[in-house]
Amino acid sequence: MSDELNLTPELTLSPETAAAQAPAAPSLTLDAAGSSAQAAAEAAQKEREANAVKVDESMLTEAERKMVDEFSQKIDITDSNLVLQYGAAAQKNVAAFSENALNNVKTKDLGEVGEALSSLVVELKNFGQPEKKGIAGLFQKKKNELEAMKASYSKAETNVDKIVKVLENHQVVLMKDIAMFDQMYDLNTKYYKELTMYIIAGKKRLEYLRTHDLEDLRKKAETTGAQEDAQAYNDFANLCTRFEKKLHDLELTRMISIQMGPQTRLLQNNDTQMLEKIQSSLVNTIPLWKSQMVLALGLEHGRQATAAQAAVTDMTNDLLKKNADMLKMGTIETAKEAERSVVSIETLQHTNQQLISTLDEVMKIQTEGAQKRKEAEAELGRIEGELKQKLLELRG
């Protein structure tokens, strides 16, 4: 995507297919339970209809209304190629946008970030733990506790630095992706606006043609009774229906564009949450861990210094006991604090569950969308049957 995006809606007759939905046919029943269920369904349907969004000129600005008015007058539904390509550019843009969003999700593996954070937690928690070297290791005592602690720290620090580099690389990628999602959202908004204007312009033109041109043809056919006049009326009615189907197809594409808006934000929020977790680990967890290790090394130095004076006097011996008690308490408190500061696995589990839940919701939305399109296709078949029957009645 380019840095500078043209987000102004554009209408064109160069470079699109559709059909209008009709309400479900009413049904009758003598079953009381069925009647109650039907009444509840009808009430729910009425509520849905009351909250339904109407695609009309109220959605447009004054400049956009003027553009739609001028554009609708140029629509010639007798031009089959124009009808076929009507709104096609906007539909292709939405299709390409959906493909880009899908590719972005497919090529991104946030699991790598989670693994890196988990490795970091394990590395910090295992610091200072004795290595397992078999049965012989159980009986082998360390000659120098301080040197052992330094060696353990050096090994842990090396591993932590490697993990930090991995996290920093993921951080850069996530920041770029978050900025890209902003551009994708703005582009999708533009495509949605263009489709809306195409639909409004088409409906406006279709209404005019049906109330003027089609009505004139009908009156002429009734007046003359000529076969060619009746056929002309029938042909023009078919053209209106075809264009109406094209507009419905644009409405379906518009709904896809509407859904892509929140889906894009969900993907962006996932990246933002993961970026925040990485940032917290880099600026809080790791520096705190290092400071705790420095404190532990300092305490060990102090312990050895006081131990060297143990044999000087009984007073020194008593002092050493008190210092040992204080060091024990300080070490315990430090260990508790260190453990509390690095335990972030619960947060990672929560983030992972939220990601899984979000993906489940997206899959549910997509499944429901597929079902609705299937129902719309069946309804379009019924609409076409009704139209054919009406034409037969006209000829009769």
C-alpha positions as CSV (number, residue, x, y, z in Angstrom):
1,M,0.0,0.0,0.0
2,S,1.2,3.5,-0.8
3,D,1.8,6.0,1.9
4,E,-0.6,8.5,0.3
5,L,-4.1,7.1,-0.3
6,N,-6.9,8.6,-2.3
7,L,-9.9,7.9,0.0
8,T,-12.4,10.0,-2.0
9,P,-15.3,7.8,-3.4
10,E,-15.4,7.5,-7.2
11,L,-18.2,6.5,-9.5
12,T,-17.7,5.1,-13.0
13,L,-19.7,3.4,-15.7
14,S,-16.7,1.6,-17.0
15,P,-16.0,-1.1,-14.6
16,E,-20.3,-5.3,-12.1
17,T,-24.2,-8.5,-11.0
18,A,-27.3,-8.5,-8.3
19,A,-30.9,-9.2,-7.1
20,A,-33.3,-7.8,-4.5
21,Q,-34.5,-9.7,-1.5
22,A,-38.2,-10.1,-0.9
23,P,-40.0,-10.8,2.4
24,A,-40.8,-14.4,3.3
25,A,-44.3,-15.5,2.3
26,P,-46.8,-15.7,5.2
27,S,-47.9,-19.1,6.4
28,L,-51.2,-20.2,8.1
29,T,-51.6,-22.8,10.9
30,L,-54.3,-24.1,13.2
31,D,-51.8,-25.1,15.9
32,A,-52.0,-22.8,18.9
33,A,-48.3,-23.4,19.8
34,G,-47.4,-22.8,16.2
35,S,-49.4,-19.6,16.2
36,S,-47.6,-18.4,19.3
37,A,-44.2,-19.2,17.9
38,Q,-45.2,-17.5,14.6
39,A,-46.3,-14.4,16.5
40,A,-43.0,-14.3,18.4
41,A,-41.2,-14.7,15.1
42,E,-43.2,-11.9,13.5
43,A,-42.5,-9.6,16.4
44,A,-38.8,-10.3,16.2
45,Q,-38.9,-9.7,12.5
46,K,-40.7,-6.4,13.0
47,E,-38.1,-5.4,15.5
48,R,-35.3,-6.3,13.0
49,E,-37.1,-4.3,10.2
50,A,-37.5,-1.3,12.5
51,N,-33.8,-1.3,13.2
52,A,-32.8,-2.0,9.6
53,V,-30.5,0.5,7.9
54,K,-31.9,2.0,4.8
55,V,-29.5,2.8,2.0
56,D,-30.7,6.2,0.8
57,E,-29.4,9.7,0.2
58,S,-29.5,10.5,3.9
59,M,-26.1,8.7,4.1
60,L,-24.5,11.1,1.7
61,T,-23.1,14.6,2.0
62,E,-24.5,17.4,-0.2
63,A,-21.5,17.0,-2.6
64,E,-22.0,13.3,-2.8
65,R,-25.8,13.7,-3.4
66,K,-25.0,16.0,-6.3
67,M,-22.5,13.5,-7.7
68,V,-25.1,10.7,-7.4
69,D,-27.8,12.8,-9.1
70,E,-25.5,13.6,-12.1
71,F,-24.2,10.0,-12.3
72,S,-27.7,8.3,-12.2
73,Q,-28.8,10.3,-15.2
74,K,-26.0,8.7,-17.2
75,I,-27.1,5.1,-16.5
76,D,-28.4,3.4,-19.6
77,I,-29.8,0.0,-18.6
78,T,-30.3,-0.9,-22.3
79,D,-26.5,-1.1,-22.6
80,S,-25.9,-4.7,-21.5
81,N,-22.2,-4.2,-21.0
82,L,-22.8,-1.1,-18.8
83,V,-25.2,-3.2,-16.6
84,L,-22.6,-6.0,-16.4
85,Q,-19.8,-3.7,-15.4
86,Y,-21.9,-1.4,-13.2
87,G,-20.0,-1.0,-9.9
88,A,-17.5,-3.7,-10.9
89,A,-14.5,-1.6,-10.0
90,A,-15.7,-1.2,-6.4
91,Q,-16.5,-4.9,-6.1
92,K,-13.1,-5.9,-7.3
93,N,-11.5,-3.5,-4.8
94,V,-13.4,-5.1,-2.0
95,A,-12.4,-8.6,-3.2
96,A,-8.8,-7.6,-3.4
97,F,-9.0,-6.0,0.1
98,S,-10.4,-9.2,1.5
99,E,-7.6,-11.2,-0.1
100,N,-5.0,-8.9,1.3
101,A,-6.4,-9.2,4.8
102,L,-6.5,-13.0,4.5
103,N,-2.9,-13.2,3.3
104,N,-1.9,-11.0,6.2
105,V,-3.4,-13.3,8.7
106,K,-2.1,-16.4,7.0
107,T,1.5,-15.2,6.8
108,K,1.6,-14.0,10.4
109,D,2.4,-16.5,13.2
110,L,1.7,-14.8,16.6
111,G,2.5,-18.2,18.1
112,E,6.2,-17.5,17.7
113,V,5.8,-14.4,19.9
114,G,4.0,-16.4,22.5
115,E,6.7,-19.1,22.4
116,A,9.4,-16.4,22.8
117,L,7.6,-14.9,25.9
118,S,7.1,-18.4,27.4
119,S,10.8,-19.1,26.9
120,L,11.6,-15.9,28.6
121,V,9.5,-16.8,31.6
122,V,11.1,-20.3,31.9
123,E,14.6,-18.8,31.6
124,L,14.0,-16.3,34.4
125,K,12.3,-18.8,36.7
126,N,15.0,-21.4,36.3
127,F,17.8,-19.1,37.3
128,G,19.8,-20.4,40.2
129,Q,18.2,-23.9,40.0
130,P,20.7,-26.8,40.3
131,E,21.3,-28.6,37.0
132,K,20.3,-32.3,36.9
133,K,23.4,-34.4,36.2
134,G,22.2,-37.9,37.1
135,I,22.5,-39.7,40.5
136,A,26.1,-38.6,40.9
137,G,25.1,-35.0,40.8
138,L,23.0,-35.4,43.9
139,F,26.1,-36.1,45.9
140,Q,28.3,-33.6,44.3
141,K,28.5,-30.3,46.3
142,K,29.5,-27.0,44.8
143,K,32.9,-25.8,46.1
144,N,32.1,-22.2,45.5
145,E,28.5,-21.0,45.7
146,L,29.3,-17.6,44.5
147,E,31.1,-18.8,41.4
148,A,28.2,-21.2,40.7
149,M,25.7,-18.3,41.0
150,K,27.8,-16.1,38.6
151,A,28.0,-18.9,36.1
152,S,24.3,-19.5,36.3
153,Y,23.6,-15.8,35.8
154,S,25.9,-15.6,32.8
155,K,24.2,-18.5,31.1
156,A,20.7,-17.2,31.8
157,E,21.7,-13.7,30.6
158,T,23.0,-15.1,27.3
159,N,19.8,-16.9,26.7
160,V,17.7,-13.9,27.7
161,D,19.6,-11.7,25.3
162,K,18.8,-14.0,22.5
163,I,15.1,-14.0,23.4
164,V,15.2,-10.2,23.6
165,K,16.5,-10.0,20.0
166,V,13.7,-12.2,18.8
167,L,11.1,-10.1,20.6
168,E,12.5,-6.9,19.3
169,N,12.2,-8.2,15.7
170,H,8.6,-9.2,16.3
171,Q,8.0,-5.8,17.8
172,V,9.1,-4.0,14.6
173,V,6.9,-6.3,12.5
174,L,3.9,-5.7,14.7
175,M,4.3,-1.9,14.6
176,K,4.4,-2.0,10.8
177,D,1.3,-4.2,10.7
178,I,-0.6,-1.9,13.0
179,A,0.1,1.0,10.8
180,M,-0.9,-1.1,7.7
181,F,-4.2,-2.0,9.3
182,D,-5.0,1.7,9.7
183,Q,-4.5,2.2,5.9
184,M,-6.5,-0.9,5.2
185,Y,-9.4,0.3,7.3
186,D,-9.4,3.7,5.5
187,L,-9.4,2.0,2.1
188,N,-12.3,-0.3,3.1
189,T,-14.2,2.8,4.2
190,K,-13.7,4.3,0.8
191,Y,-14.8,1.1,-1.0
192,Y,-17.9,1.0,1.3
193,K,-18.8,4.6,0.4
194,E,-18.3,4.0,-3.3
195,L,-20.6,0.9,-3.2
196,T,-23.2,2.9,-1.3
197,M,-23.2,5.7,-3.9
198,Y,-23.4,3.1,-6.8
199,I,-26.4,1.5,-5.1
200,I,-28.2,4.8,-4.4
201,A,-27.6,6.1,-7.9
202,G,-28.8,2.8,-9.4
203,K,-32.0,2.7,-7.3
204,K,-32.8,6.3,-8.1
205,R,-32.4,5.6,-11.9
206,L,-34.3,2.4,-11.6
207,E,-37.2,4.1,-9.9
208,Y,-37.3,6.8,-12.5
209,L,-37.3,4.3,-15.4
210,R,-40.1,2.2,-13.9
211,T,-42.3,5.2,-13.1
212,H,-41.7,6.9,-16.5
213,D,-40.3,4.9,-19.3
214,L,-41.7,1.5,-18.3
215,E,-45.1,3.0,-17.5
216,D,-45.2,4.8,-20.8
217,L,-44.5,1.5,-22.6
218,R,-47.2,-0.3,-20.7
219,K,-49.8,2.4,-21.5
220,K,-48.7,2.3,-25.2
221,A,-49.1,-1.5,-25.3
222,E,-52.5,-1.3,-23.7
223,T,-53.6,1.4,-26.1
224,T,-52.4,-0.1,-29.4
225,G,-52.7,-3.8,-28.5
226,A,-49.8,-4.5,-30.8
227,Q,-47.6,-7.5,-30.2
228,E,-44.4,-5.5,-30.8
229,D,-45.5,-2.9,-28.2
230,A,-46.3,-5.6,-25.6
231,Q,-42.9,-7.2,-26.3
232,A,-41.1,-3.8,-26.0
233,Y,-42.8,-3.4,-22.6
234,N,-41.8,-6.9,-21.6
235,D,-38.2,-6.5,-22.7
236,F,-37.8,-3.2,-20.9
237,A,-39.3,-4.8,-17.7
238,N,-36.7,-7.5,-18.0
239,L,-33.9,-4.9,-18.3
240,C,-35.2,-3.3,-15.1
241,T,-35.2,-6.6,-13.3
242,R,-31.7,-7.4,-14.5
243,F,-30.4,-4.1,-13.3
244,E,-32.2,-4.6,-10.0
245,K,-30.4,-7.9,-9.6
246,K,-27.1,-6.1,-10.3
247,L,-27.9,-3.6,-7.5
248,H,-28.6,-6.4,-5.1
249,D,-25.3,-8.0,-5.9
250,L,-23.7,-4.7,-5.1
251,E,-25.6,-4.7,-1.8
252,L,-24.1,-8.1,-0.9
253,T,-20.6,-6.8,-1.7
254,R,-21.3,-3.7,0.4
255,M,-22.3,-5.9,3.4
256,I,-18.9,-7.8,3.0
257,S,-17.2,-4.4,3.1
258,I,-19.1,-3.4,6.2
259,Q,-18.1,-6.6,8.0
260,M,-14.4,-6.1,7.0
261,G,-14.3,-2.9,9.0
262,P,-14.6,-4.5,12.5
263,Q,-12.7,-7.5,11.4
264,T,-9.8,-5.3,10.4
265,R,-9.9,-3.6,13.8
266,L,-10.0,-7.0,15.6
267,L,-6.8,-8.0,13.8
268,Q,-5.2,-4.7,14.6
269,N,-6.2,-5.0,18.3
270,N,-4.6,-8.5,18.5
271,D,-1.3,-7.1,17.2
272,T,-1.6,-4.1,19.6
273,Q,-2.1,-6.4,22.6
274,M,0.8,-8.6,21.7
275,L,3.0,-5.5,21.1
276,E,2.1,-4.1,24.5
277,K,3.0,-7.5,26.1
278,I,6.4,-7.5,24.4
279,Q,7.0,-3.9,25.4
280,S,6.2,-4.7,29.0
281,S,8.6,-7.6,29.0
282,L,11.4,-5.5,27.5
283,V,11.1,-2.4,29.7
284,N,9.9,-3.9,33.0
285,T,10.4,-7.7,33.5
286,I,13.9,-8.1,32.2
287,P,15.5,-5.0,33.8
288,L,13.8,-6.0,37.1
289,W,15.2,-9.5,36.9
290,K,18.7,-8.2,36.3
291,S,18.5,-5.9,39.2
292,Q,17.4,-8.8,41.4
293,M,20.4,-10.8,40.3
294,V,22.8,-8.0,41.1
295,L,21.3,-7.8,44.6
296,A,21.6,-11.6,45.0
297,L,25.3,-11.4,44.0
298,G,25.9,-8.6,46.4
299,L,24.2,-10.5,49.3
300,E,26.5,-13.5,48.5
301,H,29.6,-11.3,48.6
302,G,28.5,-9.9,52.0
303,R,27.9,-13.4,53.4
304,Q,31.4,-14.5,52.5
305,A,32.9,-11.4,54.0
306,T,31.2,-11.8,57.3
307,A,31.9,-15.6,57.3
308,A,35.7,-14.8,57.2
309,Q,35.4,-13.0,60.5
310,A,33.5,-15.8,62.3
311,A,36.5,-16.9,64.3
312,V,37.7,-13.4,65.5
313,T,35.6,-13.1,68.6
314,D,32.4,-14.4,70.2
315,M,30.9,-11.0,69.6
316,T,31.7,-11.3,65.9
317,N,30.2,-14.8,66.0
318,D,26.9,-13.4,67.5
319,L,26.9,-10.7,64.9
320,L,27.4,-13.2,62.1
321,K,24.3,-15.2,63.4
322,K,22.2,-12.1,63.3
323,N,23.5,-11.1,59.9
324,A,22.8,-14.6,58.7
325,D,19.2,-14.3,59.9
326,M,18.9,-11.0,58.2
327,L,20.4,-12.3,55.0
328,K,18.0,-15.2,55.1
329,M,15.0,-12.9,55.5
330,G,16.3,-10.6,52.8
331,T,17.0,-13.5,50.5
332,I,13.5,-14.9,51.0
333,E,11.9,-11.6,50.5
334,T,14.0,-10.9,47.4
335,A,13.2,-14.4,46.0
336,K,9.5,-13.8,46.6
337,E,9.7,-10.4,44.9
338,A,11.6,-11.8,42.0
339,E,9.2,-14.7,41.6
340,R,6.2,-12.3,41.7
341,S,7.8,-9.9,39.1
342,V,8.4,-12.6,36.5
343,V,5.2,-14.6,36.8
344,S,3.4,-13.4,33.7
345,I,2.2,-16.7,32.3
346,E,-1.4,-16.0,33.5
347,T,-1.4,-12.9,31.4
348,L,-0.1,-14.8,28.4
349,Q,-2.8,-17.5,28.9
350,H,-5.5,-14.8,29.0
351,T,-4.2,-13.2,25.8
352,N,-4.1,-16.6,24.1
353,Q,-7.7,-17.3,25.1
354,Q,-8.8,-13.9,23.9
355,L,-7.1,-14.6,20.5
356,I,-8.8,-18.0,20.3
357,S,-12.2,-16.5,21.3
358,T,-11.8,-13.7,18.7
359,L,-11.0,-16.2,15.9
360,D,-14.0,-18.3,16.9
361,E,-16.2,-15.2,16.6
362,V,-14.7,-14.4,13.2
363,M,-15.4,-18.0,12.0
364,K,-18.9,-17.8,13.4
365,I,-19.5,-14.5,11.5
366,Q,-18.2,-16.0,8.3
367,T,-20.3,-19.1,8.7
368,E,-23.5,-17.1,9.4
369,G,-22.6,-14.9,6.4
370,A,-22.4,-18.0,4.1
371,Q,-25.7,-19.2,5.4
372,K,-27.4,-15.8,4.7
373,R,-26.0,-15.7,1.2
374,K,-27.4,-19.2,0.6
375,E,-30.8,-18.1,1.9
376,A,-30.6,-15.0,-0.3
377,E,-29.8,-17.2,-3.3
378,A,-32.9,-19.3,-2.7
379,E,-35.0,-16.2,-2.2
380,L,-33.7,-14.8,-5.5
381,G,-35.0,-17.9,-7.2
382,R,-38.4,-17.3,-5.7
383,I,-38.3,-13.7,-6.8
384,E,-37.5,-14.7,-10.4
385,G,-40.3,-17.2,-10.4
386,E,-42.8,-14.6,-9.2
387,L,-41.6,-12.2,-11.9
388,K,-42.1,-14.8,-14.6
389,Q,-45.5,-15.6,-13.3
390,K,-46.4,-11.9,-13.4
391,L,-45.2,-11.6,-17.0
392,L,-47.4,-14.5,-17.9
393,E,-50.3,-12.8,-16.3
394,L,-49.6,-9.6,-18.3
395,R,-49.6,-11.5,-21.5
396,G,-52.9,-13.1,-20.5
